[in-house]
Amino acid sequence: MKKKLFIILTLSLFGTSEINACSMYKSTKNGKTIVGNNEDYFSPNSQFWFEEGSATKFGVLYMGLLDNFAQGAINDAGLVFDGFFEPYLAVTDTLGKLKIPIEKALLHVMQTMQRVEEVKAYLKTIDLSVLTQSQLVFVDSTGTYLIVEGDTLFVGEEPEKSFSNFYYSQVSSIGEVDLDYFQNGQRFLEKTSGRNTLDYCAQAMKNFAQKRIAPTQYSTVYDLKTLTVRVYLFHDFSNFVEVDLKKELKKGNHRIMIAELFPEDTIGYQHYLKYNNPEHPSLFLEEYLGTEKISEEEFTSSGFDTIIISLADEWLYDKSNAEGAIKVCHYGISLMPNNSKLYCKLGSAYLEKKDWNNAIKSYAKSLHLDPENSEALDKLTKAANNRQEKESN
């Protein structure tokens, strides 16, 4: 019973799209700034990609998932940024602002800027309405930081600062922050004397790390002066690799899966292999849940279908493996047989595979469970038309 309760409470953290948490810590002393960052998500498929600089732009190391959207980056001028999922906060200051996709704005920042004051001035001209559920944090080599909360952009210079999935503008003290992983990290910082080293920052990130269904997949620790990047995999702080940013950029544009930087016998690499097993793509979820009996109502109310759909999307679109997505959806349906969204996603996987009959059956089941599912209705029509065209040829 205790294990079941723990699992349900854990799942309740992900009732919507809150499956991407992270934490960040920066320390500045004697002209040196160290920054640490944890990326928490259920997928270990994160990658680094390096873009060399030129006479007019800085070289940059970006990091993100298989969709190639940069979730963080560091350039060779010592500017680093990370993005944070946040609770909803309205963005209203958009009148007269430039409507530029946020990914394009971030590329411009990282390729052309080295101080957060420059970043602030530029982002003040951009329509940031996309940030209603996220914020950006930048730190430069002087240790000055910029927090971007949509309408609110503010610069700070404290020697130590921590960031996570909350808005500083919405709390009067960090003691109010109701995030246990963030408070674990804060307690470590309060009990220890801040040492401005890669090792100390790594220990801080270890205390900020999570080991849940969406755990800390990787951690990066940056020396913004030497441009050394230390990388830890899957909340395992007993192993790390170091990247010399300038040397790596000299190799030209290239990319690598973060897990593949590590030996195959490490915990993180083994998890990476398990997660990407096309024969059993739901295995890591099955092992996480164990043998405890959890009702469909509990799964649905906790938002577990969101995780299933996100996992299926990764197989379907990022890996172009419809069969893997179909297996994930069938696993989700075995837990939640009355979930219209799961049948709709299953239909999309069959549609991608051009299995019109099973696509039609899946969309029809989705509509039976939820007659208001307009996506299922539109795609059911598409699948039926495709089948008719095939039969007429």
C-alpha positions in Angstrom: 0.0 0.0 0.0 2.8 2.4 0.8 4.5 1.7 -2.5 1.3 2.3 -4.4 0.6 5.5 -2.6 4.2 6.7 -3.4 3.7 5.9 -7.0 0.4 7.8 -7.2 1.8 10.8 -5.5 4.8 10.7 -7.8 2.5 10.5 -10.9 0.4 13.4 -9.6 3.4 15.7 -10.3 2.8 15.2 -14.0 -0.9 15.9 -14.2 -0.5 18.1 -17.2 2.7 18.7 -19.2 4.8 19.2 -16.1 7.1 16.4 -17.1 10.1 18.7 -17.8 11.6 20.1 -14.6 15.1 21.4 -14.1 17.3 23.2 -11.7 20.2 25.7 -12.0 22.8 27.1 -9.7 25.4 29.7 -10.2 28.4 30.8 -8.1 30.7 33.8 -8.7 33.9 34.5 -6.8 37.2 36.2 -7.6 36.2 36.8 -11.2 35.2 33.2 -11.9 31.7 32.0 -12.5 30.6 28.4 -12.2 27.1 27.3 -13.4 25.4 24.0 -12.9 22.2 22.7 -14.5 20.0 19.6 -14.2 17.7 18.5 -17.0 14.8 16.4 -15.7 12.6 14.5 -18.2 11.4 11.0 -18.8 13.3 10.6 -22.1 17.1 10.1 -22.0 17.4 11.0 -25.7 19.2 14.3 -25.3 21.9 15.5 -27.6 24.7 18.1 -27.9 25.2 19.9 -31.1 28.1 22.2 -31.8 28.0 25.1 -34.3 31.3 26.7 -35.0 31.7 30.4 -34.9 32.8 32.9 -37.5 34.0 36.5 -37.8 30.5 37.7 -37.0 29.1 35.1 -34.6 30.1 33.1 -31.6 30.5 29.3 -31.6 27.8 27.6 -29.6 27.1 24.3 -27.8 23.4 23.6 -27.8 21.6 20.9 -26.0 18.1 19.4 -26.4 16.0 16.4 -27.4 15.6 14.8 -30.8 13.3 17.6 -31.9 16.4 19.8 -32.2 14.9 22.6 -30.1 17.6 24.1 -27.9 16.7 23.7 -24.2 20.0 25.2 -23.1 23.3 26.4 -24.6 26.7 27.9 -23.9 28.7 30.1 -26.3 32.4 30.7 -26.5 32.0 34.1 -25.0 30.9 32.5 -21.7 27.1 33.2 -22.0 24.9 30.3 -20.9 21.1 29.9 -20.8 18.5 27.4 -19.8 14.7 27.1 -20.0 12.3 26.2 -17.3 8.8 24.9 -17.4 6.6 27.0 -15.1 3.0 27.4 -13.9 0.9 29.6 -16.1 1.6 33.3 -15.9 -0.1 35.7 -18.4 2.1 37.7 -20.8 0.4 40.9 -21.8 3.2 43.3 -22.8 3.1 42.5 -26.5 2.0 45.7 -28.2 4.4 46.7 -30.9 6.8 43.8 -30.1 8.5 41.8 -32.9 6.8 38.4 -33.5 9.9 36.2 -33.8 9.8 32.5 -33.0 11.5 32.0 -29.6 13.9 29.4 -31.0 15.1 31.9 -33.6 15.5 34.6 -31.0 17.6 32.3 -28.8 19.8 31.4 -31.8 20.4 35.1 -32.4 21.2 35.7 -28.7 23.7 32.9 -28.4 25.4 33.6 -31.7 25.8 37.4 -31.2 25.8 38.3 -27.5 28.0 37.9 -24.5 26.5 40.0 -21.7 23.0 39.6 -20.2 22.4 43.3 -20.5 22.5 42.9 -24.3 20.1 39.9 -24.0 17.7 41.9 -22.0 17.7 44.9 -24.4 17.1 42.6 -27.3 14.4 40.4 -25.7 12.5 43.6 -24.6 11.8 44.1 -28.3 10.4 40.6 -28.8 6.8 39.4 -28.3 7.3 36.8 -25.5 3.8 35.6 -25.3 5.0 32.1 -25.9 6.5 32.1 -22.3 3.2 31.9 -20.5 4.3 28.6 -19.0 8.1 28.9 -19.1 11.0 31.2 -18.2 14.5 31.7 -19.4 17.6 32.2 -17.3 20.9 33.6 -18.7 24.2 33.9 -16.9 27.3 35.5 -18.4 31.0 35.2 -17.6 30.9 38.1 -15.1 28.3 36.2 -13.0 25.5 38.6 -13.8 22.2 36.8 -14.5 19.0 37.6 -16.3 15.6 36.1 -15.5 13.0 36.3 -18.3 9.4 35.7 -17.0 7.6 36.9 -20.1 6.5 40.4 -19.1 9.2 40.7 -16.4 12.9 40.7 -17.2 15.3 41.5 -14.4 19.0 41.4 -13.9 20.8 40.3 -10.7 24.4 40.1 -9.4 24.3 38.0 -6.2 27.4 35.8 -5.8 25.1 32.7 -5.4 21.7 32.1 -7.0 19.5 29.1 -7.6 16.7 28.7 -10.2 14.0 26.1 -10.8 10.4 25.7 -11.8 9.0 28.8 -10.0 8.9 32.5 -10.6 10.9 34.8 -8.3 8.4 37.5 -9.0 5.7 35.3 -7.4 7.3 34.5 -4.1 8.6 36.6 -1.2 11.2 34.1 -0.2 12.5 30.8 -1.6 11.2 29.1 1.6 7.8 29.4 -0.1 8.8 27.3 -3.1 6.9 24.0 -2.9 9.4 21.9 -4.9 11.1 19.2 -2.8 14.0 18.7 -5.2 14.7 22.5 -5.1 14.5 22.6 -1.4 16.9 19.6 -1.1 19.4 21.5 -3.1 18.9 24.7 -1.0 19.5 22.8 2.2 22.8 21.5 0.8 23.9 25.1 -0.1 22.8 26.4 3.3 24.8 23.7 5.2 28.0 24.0 3.2 30.3 26.9 2.5 30.0 27.9 -1.1 33.1 26.8 -3.0 33.5 28.1 -6.4 34.7 24.9 -8.1 33.3 22.4 -10.6 33.4 19.7 -7.9 31.3 21.7 -5.4 28.8 22.7 -8.1 28.4 19.1 -9.1 27.6 18.2 -5.5 25.0 20.9 -5.4 23.4 19.6 -8.6 23.5 16.1 -7.1 21.3 17.5 -4.3 19.0 19.2 -6.7 18.6 16.0 -8.8 15.5 13.8 -9.1 15.1 10.1 -9.4 11.4 9.8 -10.3 9.5 8.9 -13.4 11.0 12.0 -15.0 14.4 12.0 -13.4 17.5 14.1 -13.9 18.7 12.7 -17.3 21.9 14.7 -17.4 23.7 17.5 -15.6 26.1 20.1 -16.9 28.6 22.1 -14.9 30.2 25.0 -16.7 33.3 27.1 -15.9 32.4 30.3 -17.8 36.0 31.5 -17.8 37.9 28.4 -19.1 34.8 27.2 -21.0 35.1 23.7 -19.5 31.9 21.8 -19.6 31.6 18.8 -17.2 28.7 16.4 -18.0 27.1 13.8 -15.7 24.5 11.2 -16.9 21.3 10.0 -15.4 21.8 11.5 -11.9 24.9 9.4 -11.5 27.6 11.7 -10.1 30.3 9.1 -9.8 31.2 9.4 -13.5 31.6 12.4 -15.7 33.2 13.5 -18.9 34.7 16.9 -19.6 34.3 18.9 -22.8 36.7 21.7 -23.8 34.3 23.9 -25.6 36.9 25.7 -27.8 38.6 22.5 -28.8 35.3 20.9 -29.6 34.1 23.8 -31.7 37.3 23.6 -33.8 36.0 20.2 -35.1 33.3 22.0 -37.0 29.6 21.5 -36.8 28.7 18.1 -35.3 26.3 16.5 -32.8 26.3 13.5 -30.4 23.8 11.8 -28.1 24.8 12.7 -24.6 24.6 9.1 -23.4 27.0 8.1 -26.1 29.7 10.1 -24.4 29.8 7.6 -21.6 31.0 4.0 -21.2 28.5 1.3 -22.1 28.6 -0.2 -18.6 27.4 3.0 -16.8 23.9 3.1 -15.3 22.9 6.0 -17.6 24.0 4.3 -20.8 22.2 1.1 -19.8 19.0 3.1 -19.2 19.4 4.8 -22.5 19.6 1.3 -24.3 16.6 0.1 -22.4 14.5 3.1 -23.2 15.3 2.9 -26.9 14.6 -0.9 -27.2 12.2 -1.0 -30.2 11.0 -4.5 -29.2 9.9 -3.3 -25.8 9.6 0.5 -25.8 7.4 0.6 -22.6 9.8 -1.5 -20.5 11.1 1.4 -18.4 7.6 2.4 -17.4 6.6 -1.2 -16.6 9.6 -1.5 -14.3 8.9 1.8 -12.7 5.3 0.9 -11.9 6.2 -2.7 -10.8 3.4 -5.1 -9.8 1.2 -2.7 -7.8 -2.4 -2.6 -8.8 -3.4 1.0 -9.9 -6.9 1.7 -11.2 -7.6 3.3 -14.5 -9.2 6.3 -12.7 -6.0 6.8 -10.7 -3.8 6.6 -13.9 -6.1 9.1 -15.7 -6.5 11.6 -12.9 -2.7 11.6 -12.4 -2.1 12.5 -16.1 -0.2 9.3 -16.9 -1.8 9.3 -20.3 0.2 12.5 -21.1 3.4 10.5 -20.5 2.2 7.6 -22.7 1.3 10.0 -25.5 4.6 11.9 -25.3 6.5 8.7 -25.4 4.5 7.5 -28.4 5.1 10.9 -30.2 8.8 10.4 -29.7 8.8 7.0 -31.3 6.4 8.2 -34.1 7.8 11.5 -35.1 11.4 11.9 -33.7 12.4 8.3 -34.4 10.1 7.7 -37.4 9.2 4.3 -35.8 5.4 3.8 -36.0 5.6 0.2 -34.7 7.3 1.4 -31.5 4.6 4.1 -31.1 1.9 1.4 -31.6 3.4 -0.8 -28.9 3.6 2.2 -26.5 -0.1 3.0 -27.2 -1.2 -0.6 -26.7 0.6 -0.6 -23.3 -1.1 2.6 -22.3 -4.5 1.2 -23.4 -3.9 -1.9 -21.3 -3.8 0.5 -18.3 -6.5 2.9 -19.4 -8.8 1.0 -21.8 -11.4 3.9 -21.8 -9.0 6.7 -22.7 -10.1 8.4 -25.9 -6.8 10.2 -26.3 -4.8 7.0 -26.3 -6.9 5.4 -29.0 -6.6 8.6 -31.1 -2.8 8.5 -30.8 -2.9 4.8 -31.7 -4.8 5.7 -34.8 -2.2 8.3 -35.7 0.5 5.6 -35.4 -1.4 3.3 -37.7 -2.1 6.2 -40.1 1.6 6.9 -40.3 2.1 3.2 -41.1 -0.6 3.4 -43.8 -2.5 0.7 -42.0 -5.9 2.2 -42.9 -8.1 -0.5 -41.3 -6.5 -0.3 -37.9 -6.3 3.5 -38.0 -10.1 3.6 -38.7 -10.8 1.1 -35.9 -8.7 3.2 -33.5 -10.2 6.5 -34.4 -13.7 5.0 -34.2 -13.0 3.7 -30.7 -11.7 7.1 -29.7 -14.9 8.7 -31.0 -17.1 6.1 -29.2 -15.4 7.0 -26.0 -15.4 10.8 -26.7 -17.8 11.9 -29.4 -16.4 15.5 -29.1 -12.9 14.4 -30.1 -12.7 16.5 -33.3 -9.1 15.3 -34.1 -10.3 11.7 -34.1 -13.2 12.6 -36.4 -10.9 14.5 -38.9 -8.3 11.7 -39.0 -11.0 9.0 -39.3 -12.2 10.7 -42.4 -8.7 10.9 -43.7 -8.0 7.3 -43.1 -11.3 6.2 -44.7 -10.5 8.3 -47.8 -7.0 6.8 -48.0 -8.5 3.3 -47.8 -11.0 4.0 -50.4 -8.4 5.4 -52.7 -6.2 2.4 -52.2 -9.1 0.0 -52.9 -10.1 1.9 -56.1 -6.6 1.6 -57.6 
